[in-house]
Amino acid sequence: LSICSKLCYAIGGAPNQVAGSAAAFFLQIYLLDIAHITPFHASLVLFIGKASGAVTDPIAGFFISKSRWTRIGRLMPWMLACTPFTVVSYFLMWYLPPFVSGRAAWYVTFNCLFQALTTLFQVPYSALTMFLSTDQKDRDSATAYRMTMEVLGTLIGAALQGQIVASAHVSHHCTVTPPVNTTDSWHDTPSIPDPSDFLSHQAKVYMIAAGVIGGVYILGIVILFLGVKEKDDPYALSSDRAIPFCKGLGLTVKHGPYVKLTASFLLISTAVQLEQSNFVLFCTQASGLRNHFQYLVITILVSAAVSVPFWQKILQRFGKKCAACGISWMIPFAVMLVTIPNLILAYLVAFVSGLSIAASLLLPWSMLPDVVDNFRLQNPHGKGQETIFYSSYVFFTKISAGIGLGISAAGLEFTGYKPGICRQSDDVILTLKILIGAVPGILIFMGLFILFFYPITEQSRKETKIALEELR
């Protein structure tokens, strides 16, 4: 594979990460403080949106596996067709409708539509790794390029969104030190005006950010289409037959290495999602870092972007299971932040969290092709399993992340979160600290424990490669 092809492939996936990053960091606080829907309704928006994307995964895998080869490939037409609709649904997801009573239904509808459409893009895009080359080193290299660009996309999304919408969340009222005899009235004073006017400043800046990110989508798909050529497996046996989808799905979920990999990273990805979703809320409501949240988010993502090549070197030299230990680095620093909220410590936590997030993004997508090769070796006369593996993996991780986000937002509702006030109650602050420190730490440790039993080693990868070459 040429460097140009790898770059174009990597750039093509970046827009999904740009939009996903903006939503991960800002959608929850947008729903609570700008749209002014209740935390319970916000939890429904987050959970149902993730669930709709997850349900779309196996459906997309089924139809894509049935697709016929065209002049531009079997996967590329899906990505081209869904992009315009994705852009429109993304913009409407950040649009503040002029009515108030039906806002929750509005956001559920367009978040579900956006999540489903991004799935229709992500499933063929991630499976495209298997159709770039049959060589493991080429695929690992392309995955490293992709992860670097996706982390950069995550950085761009959070930076664009953070800088454009920062003025919607910075309140001079809340920076005033309350008198010593502070009463509850200070806690109940809204710091952000209720945007009942859908053309308010807060609503406008979010729509501007959505329009900019929509333009990034168009640019990314054009570069992907012009720079990447999808290839069928030139070494496939003429006797190979596509495994029926339902049978293939049954074989997939029974494949030992796949089950262990998926179980491990669905816990780890849920931890990362909780960290992302609640970080801005924690900075603005629980740690006194209201005026620094956008810079802390950028620090996290810059650290993640620059460390992807480092993790690629680590996994090449010490193996992929060994590199997974780096995911746990964020845990002690996050616990320190929630116990000793300090600006310098916050930036240190942001930097280390970026290192861990980079490892959690790179490793599963680098390990999944090894699982597919292992399965192919055990089922030598079947083909077409790639999209099933990728779609079902994304399905499980989205479901787990949706449940985690829904529970976290529901927890804020239960403890009495009030949108737009300067300082939340002690119960809400404690909940945010648990969601940032304790819960992600427990999930990451559980995920790494399961990954310890993952059977594919560097030696078995080499043996699988040799066996597949002999088979071909």
LOMI-504246 format. One line per field, with one value per residue (C-alpha): residue in one letter; x, y, z. Coordinates in nm, 2 decimals. Layout:
N
drentor <- A	...;
xx <- X	...;
yy <- Y	...;
zz <- Z	...;
% end
This chain:
472
drentor <- L	S	I	C	S	K	L	C	Y	A	I	G	G	A	P	N	Q	V	A	G	S	A	A	A	F	F	L	Q	I	Y	L	L	D	I	A	H	I	T	P	F	H	A	S	L	V	L	F	I	G	K	A	S	G	A	V	T	D	P	I	A	G	F	F	I	S	K	S	R	W	T	R	I	G	R	L	M	P	W	M	L	A	C	T	P	F	T	V	V	S	Y	F	L	M	W	Y	L	P	P	F	V	S	G	R	A	A	W	Y	V	T	F	N	C	L	F	Q	A	L	T	T	L	F	Q	V	P	Y	S	A	L	T	M	F	L	S	T	D	Q	K	D	R	D	S	A	T	A	Y	R	M	T	M	E	V	L	G	T	L	I	G	A	A	L	Q	G	Q	I	V	A	S	A	H	V	S	H	H	C	T	V	T	P	P	V	N	T	T	D	S	W	H	D	T	P	S	I	P	D	P	S	D	F	L	S	H	Q	A	K	V	Y	M	I	A	A	G	V	I	G	G	V	Y	I	L	G	I	V	I	L	F	L	G	V	K	E	K	D	D	P	Y	A	L	S	S	D	R	A	I	P	F	C	K	G	L	G	L	T	V	K	H	G	P	Y	V	K	L	T	A	S	F	L	L	I	S	T	A	V	Q	L	E	Q	S	N	F	V	L	F	C	T	Q	A	S	G	L	R	N	H	F	Q	Y	L	V	I	T	I	L	V	S	A	A	V	S	V	P	F	W	Q	K	I	L	Q	R	F	G	K	K	C	A	A	C	G	I	S	W	M	I	P	F	A	V	M	L	V	T	I	P	N	L	I	L	A	Y	L	V	A	F	V	S	G	L	S	I	A	A	S	L	L	L	P	W	S	M	L	P	D	V	V	D	N	F	R	L	Q	N	P	H	G	K	G	Q	E	T	I	F	Y	S	S	Y	V	F	F	T	K	I	S	A	G	I	G	L	G	I	S	A	A	G	L	E	F	T	G	Y	K	P	G	I	C	R	Q	S	D	D	V	I	L	T	L	K	I	L	I	G	A	V	P	G	I	L	I	F	M	G	L	F	I	L	F	F	Y	P	I	T	E	Q	S	R	K	E	T	K	I	A	L	E	E	L	R;
xx <- 0.00	0.13	0.14	-0.11	-0.36	-0.32	-0.36	-0.67	-0.82	-0.74	-0.89	-1.21	-1.29	-1.20	-1.54	-1.73	-1.48	-1.51	-1.89	-1.87	-1.62	-1.84	-2.14	-1.95	-1.82	-2.10	-2.43	-2.52	-2.45	-2.62	-2.94	-2.93	-2.82	-2.92	-3.22	-3.33	-3.47	-3.47	-3.18	-3.42	-3.52	-3.15	-3.07	-3.34	-3.19	-2.84	-2.94	-3.20	-2.96	-2.68	-2.93	-3.06	-2.70	-2.63	-2.94	-2.85	-2.51	-2.62	-2.88	-2.61	-2.38	-2.65	-2.73	-2.37	-2.27	-2.54	-2.42	-2.28	-1.95	-1.97	-1.71	-1.63	-1.64	-1.89	-1.84	-1.78	-2.14	-2.28	-2.04	-2.12	-2.50	-2.54	-2.31	-2.55	-2.83	-2.58	-2.49	-2.85	-2.94	-2.63	-2.73	-3.08	-2.96	-2.81	-3.10	-3.31	-3.67	-3.90	-4.14	-4.06	-4.29	-4.17	-3.80	-3.71	-3.89	-3.71	-3.37	-3.45	-3.56	-3.26	-3.00	-3.14	-3.13	-2.77	-2.65	-2.81	-2.66	-2.31	-2.34	-2.42	-2.09	-1.88	-1.95	-1.83	-1.55	-1.40	-1.45	-1.26	-0.94	-0.96	-1.00	-0.70	-0.44	-0.40	-0.08	-0.10	0.18	0.00	-0.33	-0.17	0.00	-0.32	-0.50	-0.23	-0.27	-0.65	-0.63	-0.39	-0.63	-0.93	-0.78	-0.69	-1.05	-1.16	-0.93	-1.06	-1.42	-1.38	-1.16	-1.40	-1.70	-1.53	-1.41	-1.73	-1.97	-1.75	-1.93	-2.26	-2.13	-1.91	-2.10	-1.95	-2.23	-2.08	-1.73	-1.84	-1.75	-2.07	-2.10	-2.00	-2.36	-2.45	-2.80	-2.95	-3.08	-2.73	-2.74	-3.08	-2.99	-2.96	-2.62	-2.75	-3.07	-3.35	-3.31	-3.69	-3.60	-3.46	-3.25	-3.07	-2.69	-2.66	-2.86	-2.68	-2.33	-2.43	-2.58	-2.27	-2.06	-2.29	-2.26	-1.88	-1.86	-2.11	-1.87	-1.59	-1.80	-1.83	-1.45	-1.37	-1.59	-1.45	-1.09	-1.18	-1.35	-1.07	-0.78	-0.88	-0.94	-1.13	-0.99	-1.14	-0.92	-0.70	-0.60	-0.94	-1.01	-1.25	-1.44	-1.51	-1.87	-2.03	-2.16	-2.53	-2.56	-2.74	-2.51	-2.21	-2.34	-2.38	-2.03	-1.89	-2.04	-1.91	-1.55	-1.34	-1.09	-1.37	-1.58	-1.29	-1.18	-1.54	-1.62	-1.30	-1.33	-1.70	-1.62	-1.32	-1.51	-1.79	-1.54	-1.40	-1.75	-1.84	-1.52	-1.59	-1.96	-1.92	-1.59	-1.73	-2.00	-1.75	-1.53	-1.82	-2.02	-1.79	-1.43	-1.43	-1.27	-1.56	-1.34	-1.08	-1.29	-1.23	-0.85	-0.86	-1.05	-0.80	-0.51	-0.67	-0.70	-0.36	-0.21	-0.41	-0.32	0.06	0.08	-0.08	0.26	0.41	0.15	0.20	0.57	0.49	0.25	0.50	0.78	0.61	0.28	-0.07	-0.18	0.12	0.03	-0.32	-0.18	-0.14	-0.52	-0.51	-0.28	-0.57	-0.73	-0.50	-0.48	-0.86	-0.90	-0.66	-0.85	-1.18	-1.03	-0.79	-0.94	-0.65	-0.58	-0.23	-0.34	-0.63	-0.40	-0.18	-0.49	-0.59	-0.25	-0.24	-0.60	-0.52	-0.24	-0.49	-0.76	-0.52	-0.44	-0.81	-0.88	-0.59	-0.58	-0.93	-0.92	-0.56	-0.66	-0.99	-0.82	-0.61	-0.94	-1.08	-0.77	-0.79	-1.16	-1.08	-0.81	-1.06	-1.33	-1.11	-1.39	-1.61	-1.59	-1.78	-1.74	-1.56	-1.86	-2.03	-1.73	-1.71	-2.08	-2.14	-1.83	-1.97	-2.31	-2.20	-1.98	-2.26	-2.51	-2.28	-2.19	-2.56	-2.65	-2.36	-2.45	-2.82	-2.75	-2.51	-2.77	-3.04	-2.82	-2.80	-3.18	-3.21	-2.96	-3.14	-2.94	-3.08	-2.98	-2.82	-2.75	-2.41	-2.35	-2.52	-2.60	-2.35	-2.53	-2.49	-2.12	-2.06	-2.23	-2.01	-1.70	-1.81	-1.88	-1.54	-1.32	-1.46	-1.69	-1.44	-1.16	-1.37	-1.48	-1.12	-0.98	-1.26	-1.19	-0.82	-0.88	-1.08	-0.82	-0.56	-0.73	-0.73	-0.56	-0.40	-0.03	0.24	0.36	0.02	-0.03	0.28	0.17	-0.18	-0.02	0.20	-0.10	-0.32	-0.05	-0.02	-0.39	-0.41;
yy <- 0.00	0.35	0.62	0.82	0.54	0.50	0.87	0.89	0.59	0.75	1.09	0.92	0.81	1.13	1.31	1.04	1.10	1.48	1.46	1.18	1.38	1.69	1.48	1.29	1.59	1.84	1.67	1.60	1.96	2.10	1.90	2.00	2.37	2.49	2.29	2.27	1.92	1.72	1.49	1.19	1.30	1.36	1.00	0.88	1.08	0.94	0.58	0.55	0.71	0.47	0.18	0.28	0.29	-0.05	-0.21	-0.08	-0.25	-0.61	-0.49	-0.30	-0.60	-0.82	-0.60	-0.51	-0.88	-0.93	-0.65	-0.72	-0.60	-0.28	-0.08	0.12	-0.18	-0.34	-0.11	0.23	0.28	0.25	0.52	0.76	0.71	0.78	1.08	1.36	1.23	1.21	1.57	1.68	1.47	1.59	1.96	1.90	1.72	2.05	2.27	2.42	2.40	2.70	2.48	2.36	2.07	1.84	1.91	1.57	1.39	1.61	1.52	1.15	1.14	1.31	1.15	0.81	0.90	1.03	0.73	0.49	0.67	0.69	0.31	0.27	0.45	0.30	-0.07	-0.07	0.18	-0.03	-0.36	-0.19	-0.26	-0.62	-0.52	-0.28	-0.56	-0.93	-0.85	-0.82	-0.55	-0.34	-0.37	-0.29	0.01	0.13	0.09	0.30	0.57	0.55	0.57	0.87	1.05	0.96	1.08	1.40	1.41	1.37	1.66	1.88	1.80	1.89	2.19	2.33	2.27	2.39	2.71	2.80	2.72	2.82	3.16	2.97	2.82	3.09	3.31	3.61	3.58	3.24	3.38	3.63	3.50	3.46	3.63	3.44	3.41	3.24	3.10	2.85	3.14	3.17	2.80	2.84	3.15	3.04	3.12	3.06	3.23	3.00	2.99	2.99	3.20	2.95	3.23	3.30	3.33	2.99	2.82	3.01	2.91	2.54	2.56	2.73	2.45	2.18	2.35	2.36	1.99	1.90	2.06	1.83	1.53	1.63	1.69	1.35	1.14	1.31	1.23	0.87	0.81	0.97	0.82	0.46	0.16	-0.13	-0.47	-0.81	-1.09	-1.19	-1.51	-1.64	-2.00	-2.04	-2.29	-2.04	-1.96	-1.68	-1.80	-1.71	-1.41	-1.58	-1.88	-1.65	-1.44	-1.76	-1.87	-1.53	-1.50	-1.85	-1.78	-1.77	-1.49	-1.27	-1.31	-1.22	-0.93	-0.79	-0.84	-0.67	-0.36	-0.31	-0.25	-0.03	0.17	0.23	0.37	0.61	0.72	0.80	0.99	1.20	1.25	1.38	1.56	1.90	1.87	1.79	2.09	2.33	2.21	2.02	2.14	2.52	2.48	2.64	2.87	2.60	2.31	2.37	2.38	2.07	1.88	2.00	1.88	1.53	1.50	1.65	1.40	1.12	1.23	1.25	0.92	0.69	0.64	0.57	0.30	0.15	0.11	-0.04	-0.30	-0.39	-0.45	-0.59	-0.72	-0.60	-0.75	-0.58	-0.24	-0.27	-0.21	0.16	0.20	0.18	0.48	0.73	0.56	0.69	1.04	1.06	0.96	1.23	1.49	1.42	1.42	1.72	1.95	2.16	2.34	2.21	1.86	1.89	1.94	1.65	1.43	1.55	1.46	1.11	1.04	1.12	0.86	0.60	0.70	0.66	0.30	0.22	0.34	0.18	-0.17	-0.31	-0.21	-0.35	-0.68	-0.74	-0.82	-1.09	-1.24	-1.24	-1.42	-1.67	-1.74	-1.77	-2.03	-2.24	-2.19	-2.21	-2.23	-1.95	-1.58	-1.26	-1.27	-0.94	-0.71	-0.95	-0.93	-0.56	-0.48	-0.71	-0.57	-0.21	-0.33	-0.47	-0.17	0.08	-0.10	-0.11	0.26	0.35	0.18	0.35	0.70	0.64	0.54	0.83	1.09	0.92	0.94	1.31	1.33	1.12	1.34	1.66	1.82	2.17	2.31	2.66	2.72	2.83	2.55	2.21	2.03	1.82	1.51	1.60	1.69	1.36	1.18	1.35	1.26	0.89	0.90	1.05	0.85	0.53	0.39	0.42	0.27	-0.04	-0.09	-0.06	-0.31	-0.56	-0.52	-0.57	-0.88	-1.04	-0.94	-1.13	-1.45	-1.34	-1.63	-1.47	-1.39	-1.25	-1.60	-1.73	-1.44	-1.54	-1.90	-1.79	-1.57	-1.86	-2.10	-1.87	-1.81	-2.19	-2.22	-1.95;
zz <- 0.00	-0.08	0.18	-0.03	-0.02	0.36	0.41	0.20	0.37	0.71	0.62	0.50	0.85	1.03	0.98	1.18	1.46	1.43	1.47	1.73	1.94	1.94	2.05	2.31	2.49	2.43	2.35	2.71	2.84	2.53	2.61	2.97	2.96	2.62	2.51	2.88	2.87	3.19	3.28	3.24	2.89	2.81	2.93	2.69	2.40	2.47	2.53	2.25	2.01	2.09	2.08	1.73	1.60	1.76	1.61	1.27	1.29	1.23	0.98	0.79	0.81	0.66	0.36	0.29	0.30	0.03	-0.19	-0.53	-0.66	-0.86	-1.06	-0.74	-0.51	-0.28	0.02	-0.13	-0.27	0.09	0.22	-0.07	-0.04	0.33	0.37	0.25	0.48	0.77	0.73	0.74	1.04	1.23	1.17	1.29	1.60	1.71	1.60	1.87	1.76	1.84	2.04	2.39	2.48	2.20	2.22	2.37	2.09	1.83	1.97	2.01	1.64	1.49	1.73	1.63	1.26	1.29	1.48	1.23	0.93	1.09	1.13	0.77	0.70	0.98	0.91	0.55	0.63	0.91	0.71	0.42	0.61	0.50	0.14	0.12	0.14	0.24	0.42	0.80	0.81	0.55	0.74	1.07	0.91	0.75	1.09	1.26	0.99	1.04	1.42	1.40	1.17	1.37	1.69	1.50	1.39	1.75	1.84	1.55	1.65	2.01	1.94	1.68	1.89	2.21	2.07	1.88	2.17	2.46	2.49	2.54	2.87	3.02	3.26	3.44	3.70	3.82	3.84	4.11	4.46	4.66	4.99	5.31	5.41	5.08	5.07	4.84	4.62	4.47	4.38	4.22	4.01	3.64	3.49	3.14	3.02	2.91	2.53	2.46	2.16	1.91	1.76	2.09	2.10	2.26	1.99	1.71	1.81	1.83	1.48	1.34	1.48	1.33	0.99	1.00	1.10	0.82	0.57	0.71	0.63	0.26	0.23	0.39	0.17	-0.15	-0.04	0.04	-0.29	-0.50	-0.31	-0.22	-0.44	-0.29	-0.38	-0.36	-0.20	-0.50	-0.32	-0.24	-0.35	-0.64	-0.43	-0.15	-0.09	0.12	0.45	0.51	0.74	1.03	1.02	1.00	1.29	1.50	1.42	1.49	1.84	1.93	1.81	2.13	2.05	1.92	2.23	2.46	2.25	2.23	2.60	2.70	2.48	2.53	2.90	2.81	2.55	2.79	3.04	2.78	2.68	3.04	3.08	2.76	2.82	3.18	3.16	3.05	3.31	3.58	3.48	3.47	3.77	4.02	4.00	3.94	3.60	3.40	3.20	3.12	2.99	2.62	2.67	2.89	2.62	2.36	2.58	2.61	2.23	2.14	2.38	2.21	1.86	1.91	2.11	1.84	1.66	2.00	2.07	1.72	1.80	2.14	2.00	1.73	1.97	2.28	2.14	2.14	2.48	2.65	2.50	2.64	2.99	2.89	2.90	3.28	3.31	3.33	3.64	3.93	3.77	3.74	4.10	4.20	4.00	4.17	4.52	4.47	4.21	4.09	3.76	3.71	3.81	3.57	3.28	3.39	3.41	3.06	2.92	3.07	2.98	2.62	2.62	2.75	2.51	2.21	2.32	2.37	2.02	1.83	1.99	1.92	1.55	1.52	1.69	1.50	1.17	1.35	1.48	1.13	1.00	1.28	1.19	0.82	0.90	1.10	0.82	0.51	0.25	0.37	0.28	0.34	0.72	0.75	0.77	1.02	1.25	1.23	1.25	1.55	1.73	1.69	1.79	2.13	2.21	2.12	2.33	2.63	2.58	2.54	2.87	3.05	2.92	2.99	3.35	3.41	3.29	3.49	3.79	3.75	3.73	4.05	4.24	4.14	3.85	3.76	3.43	3.41	3.78	3.90	4.15	4.17	4.49	4.68	4.56	4.19	4.24	4.42	4.13	3.87	4.07	4.07	3.70	3.62	3.87	4.02	3.74	3.45	3.67	3.76	3.40	3.27	3.52	3.43	3.06	3.10	3.32	3.04	2.78	2.98	2.85	2.48	2.31	2.00	2.06	1.83	1.77	1.68	1.45	1.25	1.24	1.11	0.84	0.71	0.72	0.52	0.26	0.22	0.20	-0.07;
% end
